[in-house]
């Protein structure tokens, strides 16, 4: 009976160790799952921010041709104004 008692004690100890290992495994799995969920949320947020940035860049790319047209008009108006001023200066010296 002494031998059976030792075997049952030993198997009880083994079962207890097994349960402890399973509990540690469960805790580790929960931590890993939480970490994975945080990573997924971070990835989703980064993806949304990247999409927003791409839309802003697309808007800027659409505005560039309009801006170039406006700059061309400004150069033309500036050239006409300079020509007008130079014409006034020349006319003043010719007619004075």
C-alpha positions in Angstrom: 0.0 0.0 0.0 2.9 2.3 0.6 4.0 1.9 -3.0 0.5 2.7 -4.3 0.4 5.8 -2.0 3.8 7.0 -3.5 2.5 6.4 -7.0 -0.7 8.3 -6.4 1.3 11.1 -4.7 3.6 11.2 -7.7 0.8 11.2 -10.2 -0.9 13.9 -8.2 2.3 16.0 -8.3 2.6 15.4 -12.0 -1.0 16.4 -12.6 -0.5 19.5 -10.5 2.6 20.4 -12.6 0.6 19.7 -15.8 -2.2 22.0 -14.7 0.3 24.8 -13.8 1.9 24.4 -17.2 -1.5 24.6 -18.8 -2.3 27.8 -16.9 1.0 29.4 -17.9 0.3 28.4 -21.5 -3.2 29.9 -21.3 -1.7 33.2 -19.9 0.9 33.2 -22.6 -1.7 32.6 -25.3 -3.9 35.4 -23.9 -0.9 37.8 -23.9 0.0 36.8 -27.5 -3.6 37.3 -28.6 -3.8 40.7 -27.0 -0.5 41.7 -28.6 -1.8 40.5 -32.0 -5.0 42.5 -31.6 -3.0 45.6 -30.8 -0.8 45.0 -33.8 -3.9 44.6 -36.0 -5.4 47.8 -34.7 -2.1 49.7 -35.3 -1.9 48.2 -38.8 -5.5 49.3 -39.5 -4.8 52.8 -38.3 -1.6 53.0 -40.3 -3.5 51.8 -43.4 -6.2 54.4 -42.9 -3.6 57.2 -42.5 -1.7 56.0 -45.6 -5.0 56.0 -47.6 -5.7 59.6 -46.4 -2.2 60.7 -47.4 -2.6 59.2 -50.8 -5.9 61.0 -51.3 -4.3 64.3 -50.3 -1.4 63.7 -52.7 -3.9 62.9 -55.4 -5.6 66.2 -54.8 -2.3 68.0 -55.0 -1.5 66.3 -58.2 -4.8 67.4 -59.7 -4.2 71.0 -58.6 -0.7 71.3 -60.2 -1.9 71.9 -63.8 -4.3 74.6 -62.6 -1.5 76.2 -60.6 0.8 76.1 -63.7 -1.9 77.8 -65.8 -2.3 80.5 -63.2 1.5 81.1 -63.0 1.6 81.4 -66.8 -1.2 84.1 -66.6 0.7 85.9 -63.8 3.8 86.0 -66.0 1.9 87.3 -68.9 0.2 90.0 -66.8 3.6 90.9 -65.3 5.2 91.2 -68.7 2.4 93.4 -70.0 2.7 95.7 -66.9 6.5 95.9 -67.4 6.0 96.7 -71.1 3.4 99.3 -70.2 5.8 101.0 -67.7 8.7 100.8 -70.2 6.4 102.3 -72.8 5.5 105.2 -70.5 9.2 105.8 -69.8 10.2 105.8 -73.5 7.2 107.9 -74.4 8.1 110.5 -71.8 11.6 110.8 -73.2 10.4 110.8 -76.8 7.7 113.5 -76.2 9.6 115.7 -73.8 
